[in-house]
Amino acid sequence: MSRLLEVRDLSVGIEKDEKLYRAVNNISFTIEEGEIVGLSGESGCGKSMTALSIPNLLPQAAKITGGEIIYNGVSLTSLSEKELNAIRGRDISVVFQETRQSLNPLMRSGRQITEMLELTGETDKEKNKIHVLETLSSLGFEDPHKIFDAYPHQLSGGMCQRVMTAIASISRPRLLLADEPSSSLDKESQERILSYLIKMNRDFNTAVLVISHDLSIIRRFASRFIVMYAGRIVEEGRTSALFSPLHPYTRALTGAIPAKDKRGKKLENIGGKVPSIQDSFSGCPFAPRCPKAQSICTETFPPVTEMDDKHVNGRVNCFFPHTGDGND
């Protein structure tokens, strides 16, 4: 696989009360062509801001304050709005978390999906409609014609999410950024949409960044995972090792997931809460909630530790990572 996306030392700031606060703090990661990568962490950790930074679709109060985003050899952070518009939708698409707010309330669903095809040069109306109906059917709609003619307000939140997925995927982009793509769906619809993303990845070699607070979904559908906390990446590795993680935060997240082998056992609870972007700290932001924290953890953010061959995880930012050797 060749490298499709490289994020280098990215920082994103949010302006509030005439001050600029960091929501994403000096993060770096890559995505290869045709790869599915999972990005996880609690709400407020900077996951959505990271994804929206890639095509520069940040909200008005936010802006990239440092770093570089390179897509297919091109620095996106140096492109004009016109140049970015030529890439958005065609090459890089987004399934937004707030799908109802992202859809045009005055336009029928089918028209909104078809519009994306037209932007890529597909002008055959009949052919486009067939393509859209097939996509809606693949996303689990039993009556795609009805959905095609419906306005967003006539659809449930889960239906709107699937329509948004159709809009983002219809042009077969090279990179799809899916922000909580299954969070408002029932179990059956969730399986349908995630299976659809996998099929898209397999059939068209589309790389997918799946953002989800549910680590069990990431473990099933992604080849690599990234965990963020308070705007920083704290761990990254292969999903085959996700349930034997290195960072105390990742271990706490996996310990809170219900599973058959935990039946009758108490699930782990992470005390405290994610710090606000207005909170200041010089050390590891997880230190106040971490059972392993020592004085050094409150003084400086731990550097990246590349693990040796006996660990299938890639890297971790922790002074005292779990190694499984009985000494932690």
N, C-alpha and C positions, 0 to 999 in steps of 0.2 A: 504494500500500500504506500502511496505517496501522500505527503502532508497537504491537507486542504486548508486548514486554519491554524494560525499560530497567534496566540495572545501573549504579548510580552509586557510584563510590569504594568499592567493596566490599573489605573486608579480612576474612580468616578466620584465626583462631588455633588452634593445637593445643597442648594442655596436656601437658607432658612433664617429669617430675622436678620437679613443683611450679612450673614456669615456663611462660609462654605464648609460643610462637613463631609468627611469621607464616608461614602457608603460601600465602596469597593476599594481595597487597599493593596496595591502593588501585587497583583496576581498574574500568574503565567500558566498556560496550559496549551495543549495542541489537540487537534482532531484530524485523524487520517481520512483519506477518501473511503467512503463506504463503511465507516465505523459508527457504532452507536455508543455514545458516552452518556453516563448519568451524572447529573449534578444535584446534590442533595444538601440538606441542612434545614434548620427550623426557619419559620417565617422571620423576616428581618435580617437574614444573614447575607443578603446581597445577590442571591441567585438570579432573580429577574433583572436586576440592574445590569448584571454581567451579560445576560443574553441580549438585552435590548441595546447594549453598547456595540455589539458586533455589527448590525446594520445601521447603527446610530439612530435608533428610534426612541431615545430616552425622553422622558417627560420634560416639560419646559424648564422646571427648576433644577434639572440635573444636567451635568456635562462631563465629558472625559477631561480629566485634569492631568493625565500622564500616561505614558506607555504607547504601545502601538498594536494594531490589529492587522494581521496580514492574511488575506484570503487569496488562495491560488496565486501566490507570488506578488499580489498587489496590496499596498498599504491602504486600507480602508480609511484610516484616520487622516489621510492626506487628500482624500477625494472631495470634490464639490458636491453639493446637494444633487445637481443634475446627474453627475457621474454615479452617485450612490443609487439614484432612482432607476438607473439602467441595470443595476444588480439586484435590488430588492424585488422580491416576488419571482423573478426569473431564475436567479442563482441562489439567493438566500431568502427563505420564507420563515414566517413566525406564526405559531399558533399562540395567540395571546391568552393570558390567564383570565382576564375580564372579557370574555367573548361577547356578551350581550352589548357591552359598551363599544366593542370594536366593530360590530356590524352596523350597517346603515339602516335605520329603522324605516326609511321611506322607500326601500328597494327590496323587491322580492329576493328570496335566498338564491334561487337559480340564476338570476341576473348578476348577483354579486360574485358568484363562482365563475360564471361565463366570462365576466369582465376580465378576470385574471388570464384566461386563455387568449382573449383578444389582445391583451397587452404584450403577449409573446408572439403575436403575428398570426394567430389562428383565426381566420375570418369566416370559415364555413359554419353558418349558424346551425344547420341541422346536425352536422358532425359534432360541433361543440356541445349541443344539447344531449346527444347520445353519450358523449364522454362524461358529462356532468351527472347524468342519471345513473350511469354505471358506477361512478365514484360514490354517489350517495347510497347506492345499493350495497357496495362493498363496506360502507361504514355502518351498516346495520339497519338502514331505513327500509321497512317493508313496503312502503308506498312512496318511492322516490319522486313520482310526479307531484304528489301532494306537497312534499317538502320543497320541491322546485318552485312551486307557485306561492308558497307561504311567506308572509312577512315575519321578521324576527319576533315580534310581540306575540305571534300565534304559536310560537315554539317554546318548549321548556328550556331551562338552562342547559341541560345535557344535550338536547337537540341542537341548540345554538353552538355548543362546543364542537359537535361533529360537523356542522356546517362550516365553522371556522377552520377546522382541519381540512375540509375539502377545498376551501379557498387557498390555504397555504400549500397544499400538495398537488393541486390540479396541473400545475405547470411543470411538475417533476423537477424540483430544484435540486441542486447538488448538495445543499446544506439546509436542513430543516431544524428550526429551533422551537421545541415544543415545551411550553411553559405550563406545567400541570395539566397535560392533555386529557387526563381521565379522572380528574378530581371530583367532578360533579355528575359522574355517570354511575349507573347501577353496575353490578358485577358483570352481567352479561355484556352490556354495552362497553364497559371498560375493556374486557377481553377482546371485543371486536375492534375497537379503535387501536389498541396496542398491537394486535395482530396485523392490522392494516399498515401500521408504520413499519413493522418488520418486513412485510411483503414488499412495501415500497423500497425499503433498504435493499432487499434481496434482488428485486427485479430491475431497479434503476440505479443501483449503487449509490443511493442517497445517503449521505452522512446525517446522523440525527443526534442532536443534543437534547436529551430528555431531562427536564427539570421536574423533580418530584421530591416531596417530603417522605414518600413511602419507599424505603430502601429495599423492600421485598420486590417491588416493581423493577427497580434499577438492577437488582441482582438477576432477575429473570431475563430482562430484555437488553441489557447493555453489556459490552465487553470490558469496559473500564468505568471506574467511578471517580468522582471528585466530590469531596465534602468541604463545604464552606462554613465558617463561623465568624460572625461579626465582621464581614467584609473581607475575610482572608481565607485562603485555601489552607486547610490543616492536614489533609491527607488525600492521596491519589494512588490508585492502583488498579489491578485487575479484579473484576467482580467475583472471580472464583475465590478470592480471599476476603470478600466483604464481611463475612460473618466470623472472621478471626482477625479483626482490624488492629491497627497499631496505636492509633490516637485514642485517649480516654473519651473524647467527645463522640467519635464514631462508635466506640464500644458501648457507650450509653445509648446511642440511637438504636443500635441493633438489639440491645437488651430490652428495649421498650416495645419490640415488635412481637405480637402474638404468634405462636407457632405450636404445632402439635406436640413437640417434645417439651414444651413449657406448660402444658396443661396441668392445672392445679398449683403451679408455681407463681410467685409474685413477680410481675414484670418490673423492670427497672424504671425508676422515676428520676428524671434530671431535675434536681432542685434549682431554684432561682430562675432567671430569665435571660434572654439574649440582651446584651447591652444596647442602649440607644446609640445612634450615630453621634449624639451630642455628648455621650460619655467619653472621657479621656482616660487613657491608660498607656503605659509604656511597655508592658510585658505581654504575655499571652492573654487574650481577652477571655479565654475559658477558665483561667486560673481561679476566679472566685467560686466557680461551680465544680472544680476538679478535685477529686479525692486524693490525687497524687501530687498536687501542687506543692512546691517548695519555694523558698525565697527567690531563687533565680527566675522562677516563672513569672513573678510580678515585676521583674526589673527589665527584661528584654524579650522581644518576640523570638522564639526559637528558630534557628536557621533550618534549612531543608536538610534532612538526613536521608541519604540514599541507602536503602536496605540491601544487604548482601543476598546471594543467590538462594539461600534457604528460605527467604521470605518472598512470596509472590507479589506482595505489595510493592509499589514503585517508590514512593517517598512520603515522608511525614514531617510535619513541623511540630516537634515535641522534644523536650529535654529528657523525658522519661517514657519513651514509647513501650508498649507491650510487645515483648519479643517471644513469649511462650517458653522461655527457658527456665521458668520457675523462680527467677530473681525479681519479678515485678509484681 
